Amino acid sequence: MLLPMAPTDSLFLLGESREHPMHVGGLALFTPPDGASAADVREMFETALAGERVAPLFRRRARRSVTSLGQWGWGTLADHQVDLEHHVRRDALPRPGGMDELMALVSRLHGTLLDRSRPLWEMHLIEGLTDGRYAVYTKIHHALADGASAMNLLAGSLSGDPHRRHMPAPWQPRTRIAVVPAPTAPAVGGADGLPGSGLAGAAWDVARGLAGEVAGLVPAAIGTVDRAARGKGGALSLTAPQTLLNVPIGGARQVAARTFPLERIRLLAKHADATVNDIVLAMSAGTLRTYLHARDALPVDPLIAMVPVSLRPTDTHPDYSGSGGAGNRVGVLMCNLATHLPDPGHRLETVRDCMREGKAALRAMSPAQVLAMSALGAAPLGLEMLLGRRGPLRPPFNVVISNVAGPKTPLFWNGARLDALLPVSIPTTGQALNITCTSNDDQIVFGFTGCRRAVPDLNSMLDHLDTELDSLEQAVGL
């Protein structure tokens, strides 16, 4: 029996091809515990591989059949049916075993498709780093998990206790974190028989709520289109220019990353009356401006970024058990990156104001309306994904920039400290570059994932990030 797959999740399967892999990934770097080496970390993973226990999420396989009317759904394999030797692989770096060799390996691994006849994930255990650390690259299909849920899965396999041992590997089941029970439902049956009491009242409330949602979509859509026409923040943009980033892509990938102290970003945000995410966007804006200007390809109109916004509840505990809590639950905002402005301070002001306007617009909507307006803004990208080619019109936006909050304190796996967490994401048709940031303890990592053919020199962007951060600090008087 197949479990139904959400339409937004199945889109990533329908739009996938050899030239357009649709998986997200992450590169974790572990420092072995005191007195141990990378070989000891490898031995712990080897011990875990000897078992056959696999968490339910990692046993899901995408299937469709006549009985499902051709629609994608999830089937779940038994533990012994999952070939862990296929999913968990060993790799070693060539000499000298530095970050350049590691990123080259991850770039190559990220460009290959996952096997659809199996559960849609792989984990690569990588040794050979000369600094003594141990690397783990994981990729998981976007139909199975978005960035936020993938982060939850990772955090669930780690511990804040450096002395804890005998912990399960990331693909193994773990103890479910207790979730606060929902409030007890009111008793069924009322004395007055009026709407709002008993079963009849519940049915009336549901019907009234649905009618309100449908009626509310019209003004929400009108407001969204009006803000887009006036260049204001929201879920839709009508002004993105054509750039060298908005071209057809190939299947080969290039990955680059740069780490910054999180406190440095927070201090800048505080002095600029902005958020950490605003600083991420402003740094990315300046980097893209410099990159395009150096290639005589900077458009007159400002670049527009699509910024995913997590719609997962913030007042509940995430499900770390591996049995649920996956899939995709995101809305979107379009942000004016002000790449036409030479002054970094003015770019930051524009980014900050645009994100504030967009967030205010989303707060005025119900969750269903947020999803509908986000779908409206992302619809051209979804159509291009399904068709596998760029549309005839100007791009709906120029680049995807996301910021996924990670663990706020040091985390460990069997004593090995999570030293760095580097995001690896998805370029798509007409969107040759993706910028994803993740935070981990006291640092934030900018991860650039691009089509090797369309964006051949990602490493130069890393230096532009450093320059832009310095310029923003000077602009606010730091």
N, C-alpha and C positions, 0 to 999 in steps of 0.2 A: 504494500500500500504506500502511495506517495503522499508526503506532506505537501500542501500547496506552497508555492514560492511566490513571494510578493512581486508584483509587476516591476517595481524599481530594481529588484535583485535580478530578475530574469533578463532585464535589459543588458546587463553586463555579459551574459552568455550569448544573447542574440547578436550583440555587436562585436563579438570577438572573432578575430581571424589571425592568420599567421603574422600579418603586419601590424596587428592591433591586439597584443596580449592585454588581458583585463584582470591582472592580479596586482595587489598591493604587497609591499614587503617591508622588512625592517632588518637592520644589521645591529646586533647586540654585541658589545665588547665586554668580556668578563676578565677581571683581575683575579687570579687564583688566591685562595686564602694563604695566610702566613705559613711558610714551611712547605707549601705545595707548588706545583708547576702546572703548565698547560696540559701536560700529559695526564696529570691527576684529574683534571676537569674532564678530559676526553674519556678517561676510565669510568667516571661516574655516568656519563651519557651511554657508554657501552653497556654498563650494568642495567640501565633503564631499558635499553633495546632488547635485552634478553627476555623481558616480560612481554606479555601480549595485551596488556590493558591499554585501551585507547578511549579517550573521552568521547562522548556521543557526537559532539560537533565535528570532530576529526574523523568520524565514521560516516558522515553524510556524503552521499553521492548524487550528483545532478542527473535526473532521468526524465524522459518524456516518452509517451507511448500513445497508442490508439485510445486506450481507456482514459488518458488524461487530455484527450482531444488535441494532442500536439503541444500542450502547455508544459513548461518546465516545472518539476517538483523535486522534492528531496526524498530519496530512499536512504535507509540507514542499514549499514552492514553490521554483522556481528564482529566482535573483537578479532577473532581468528581469521576473518576474511580480509583484514587490512594488512597489506604487505609493508611492514615497517621498514624493511630493507630498501624498498623503493622510495618511501617518503622521507626517510632520514638518511642522508648521504654524507660521506666523508670527503673533504677536500683539503689539499695542502697548498700553501703558497710557494711560488718559486722564489729564489733568492733575489734581492736581499730580504724579502718578507716584510716590507714596509706598508704604509697606508696606500701608496700608489698601486702596489700589486694587489692589495685587498680590494680596492675599489674597482680595479680592472676585472677581477674575478666576479664581483657582485654585478657589475654592468653586464657581463656575458650571461650570467645565470638569470638575470632579470628579463632578458630578451627572449627566453624560451617559454613555450606554452606549457601549461599544466595538462596532464593526461586526464581527459574527461571521463574515461572509463573507470577512474578511481576517485576517491575523495580528493577535493581540489586544494591540496596543500603540499608543500615540501619544506624540509628543514635541512640546511647544510651546515655541518660541523667543520669548522675551518681551523687548522693549526698551521704553524710555521711563522707566526708573527715574531719578529726578533725582539720585541719589547716584553715578551713573556706572557702576553695576554692570549685569550682564547676567543674566537669569533663565532657567532651563530647567525647565519642569514636565513630568514624565514620568508616564504611567500605564500599568500593565501588568496584565493579568488575573491574579487570584489563582490560577487554574488553571495558569498558566504559570510563576509564580514567587511564593515567599513573601518576607517581608521580608528574611531573611538572604541568600537567593540574589539578590534585587534589589540588595542592598548590594554583594555580590561583583561583580555585573555593572558597577555604577557604578565601583567601585574599579579594575576591570580596564581601564577606558577612560581612567584618569588616571595621572599619574606624579608621583613625588616630586622630579623634576628640573625646576626652573622654567625652565631654558634649552632643554628638549627641544621640538622643533617637528616638524611633519608627522605628528602623531599622528592615528589614525583617530577618527572620531566614534563616540559610544556604540553606534550601531546597526551599525557596520562590523566586519568580522572583525579580530581582532588575534592576535598571536603567542601561542600557548599557553605558559603557564608550565610549566617542566619539573616533573614530579611524581616523587618518589622511587619507584623501582620496588619492587613488592611482593617479599617474600622468595621465593626460588625454592622451588617445591613439592618435597616429598620424593619420592624415586624411587618409582615404582610397582613393586609386587611385593615380597613378603617371604619370608624363609626359613622362618619357623615356621608360617605359615598361620593364625595366631591372629587374632581380631578386633583391629583396631588396626594391621594391616599390610596393604599392597597394596590392590587395588580392593575386595575383600571387607571389609577393615577400614574403608575410607573409607565404604562404604555402611552398615556397621554403626554408625559414629560419627554419620552423618547421621540415621539412624533413631532412634538413642538420643537425639540432641539434640532432635529433633522431639517425641518422646514426653515428654521432660523439660519442654519448653516448654508443652505441653498440660496436663500434670499441674500445672505451676507456676502456671497461670492461676487455678486454683480458690483456693488460699490467697492469691494476690495480690488477687483480687477480694474475698475475705472481709475481708482486712486493709484494703483501700481503703474498703469500705462501713462497716467498724467505725470507722475514723478519722473518716469523714464524720459518722457518727451521734454521735460524741463531740466534734464540732467541731474536730478536729485537722487538720493540714495534709495534703494529698494531692491526688489528681487528681479528686476528687468532692466536691461540697458538697450538703447537704440543708437548708441553713438560710438561703438568700438571701431577703431580704424583697422585697415588691413596692414599686417606687419609680416616680417619674415618668420615669425613664430606661428602664423596661422596658415599653414601649408599642409599638403598631404605628407604623411609620415611613413617610415619603414619600420621593420620589426626590431632592428638593432637598437640597443639602449646605451646611454652613457649616464653615469651616476657620479655626483660630487657632493661633498658636505663640508660644512664649516661650523665649529662650535664657539659659542660666546658665553661669558658668565651671565647667568640669568639676572643677578643683582644689578649688573650694569644696565641691562635693558629696563628693569623695573625703575631704577633711579631716573633714567631718561624719560620714561613714561610719566613719572610723578612730576618732574619739572615742566613737562609739556602739557600737563592736564590731559593726558591721553591714556590709553590702555596698552598693555604689552602687545596685543594684537595690532593696534595702530602702528606701533614701532616696527613690528615685523613687516607690515605692508609698506611703510615708508622706506625702510631699508631695501626691500625688494624693488620698489618703484625707482629709487635712485640707481640701483644696480642695473635694472633693465634700460633706463635712460642712457647710462654710460655705455652699456654694451651695444645698443642700437646706434647711438651717435658715432661710435668708433667705426661702425660699418656703413656709415652714411645712409642709415635706414630708419632714423627716428621720425615717426609721423608727426604732422602738425597737431593733430588731435591727440588728447591724452589716452593712454592705454587704460583699459577697463579690466579689472580682476574679478573673477567669480570667487567668492569667499564662502565655503561651506560653513554652516552653523549647525551644531549638534542640537537635535530636538529630543535627546534622551532626558528623562527626568533627572534633576539634580538632587532631589530629596530622597532618593532610594539608593540602596546598596547595589552596586553592579553585580551581575551574576558571573562568578568566576568558575563555576563548575564545569563549563564546557558543554552544558546541555541546552543552553539557550542564550538569549541576550546578544545574538549576532544579527546579521542582516544589516540593512542600511536605514538609518533614521536621521536624515539631514535635510535642512532647508538651505537656501542660498541667499546671499546678498551680493549686489554688484557694487564695486568700489572704484571710484575715479582715482587713478594713481597719480594724476597731475604730472605726467612725464613731460609735458610741454613747458613746465616751469623750471627755470634753472636753479632757483633758490631752494635748498633742502628744507628750510623752515616753512616756506610757503607750501611745499609739497605735503609736509606733515600736517599742516593745518587743513588742507583740502581733504586728505585722507581721513583725518579725525572727524571733520564735520560730516563727510559723506557717510561714514559708518554710524555716527550718531543718528542721522536722519533715517538710515535704513533700519536700525534697531528699533527706533521709535515707531516706524511703520509696522514692523512685525509685532511689536507689543500690542498694537491696536487691533490685531487680528486674533481669531481663534486658531488653535493648532491645525484644524482642517483647512482653514483659509491660508495659513502659512505654507502648508504642503502644496496647495493648489497654485499659489502664486510662485512658489519655488519651481514647480513643474513648468509653469508658463515661461519663466526665465531660462530654464535649462532645456526646454523643448527643442530648440534648434540643434543643440549639441547631441541630444538623444537621437534626433533624426539622422544627423551625420554619422553617428555611431552605427545605426542600423543599416544605412546605405553604404557605409565604408568609404565615403568620399566627401569632400568639401562641397557645401552648397554654393549656389550662384551669387548669393548676397554677401554683404559684409559680415564678419564674424559676430556672434552674439556677445562675445567677450574675447580678451586676448590671452589670458593666462589664468590658471587656477592657483590660488595661494591659500593654503590652509594651515592652521595652527592647532595641533592636537596636544592637549595637556596630558603630561605623563606623571609618573610618581613624584611626590614632593619630598621624599626622604630617601636615603640610601637603601637599596634593595639588594638581596643576596639570593643565590641559588646554591644550596649546600656549602655555604661559606664563601663562594666566589662572588665578588662584588660586581654588580652591573655598573660598569664604568662609563659607558656611552650607549646611546640608543639613536641610531641614524635612520631616518625614514626614507623609504624608496617607494615611489608612487607610480601613477599611470599617465603618460602622454596619450592623447587621443587624436583622431582625425581632425586636422585643423587646429590642434592645440599641441604644438610640438614640445612644450616645456611645462612641467609641473613643479611648483615650489611648495614643499611641505615642511613644517617645523614641528619638532617635538621637544618637550622639556623633560628633564630627568634630574631630580635632586636639585643641584645648584647651577645647572647649565641648560642652554637651549641650543638645539642643532638645526641649522638650515640644510634641508636636503633638496638638491636639484636633480630631477630625473628628466632626461630629454631624449628625443630622437637623435641618434648619433649623426645621421645624415643632415638633418635640418638645423641642428644646434651643435656644431662639431666641437666647440671649445667651452665646455662648462667650467673648467678650472679657472678661467679668467674672471668669471663672475664672482668667484669666492673672494678674490682680492678687491673687487668693487664693493662687496659687502662691508669689508673692513673700512674702506675709505668713506662709505656712506654713513656708517655708524659714527665715525669721527666727526664728520660734517654736521650731523644732527646734534651731537653733543655741543659743538661750538655754537650752533644756531640757538640753543636754549640757554646758553651761558654756563655750561658745565666745563 
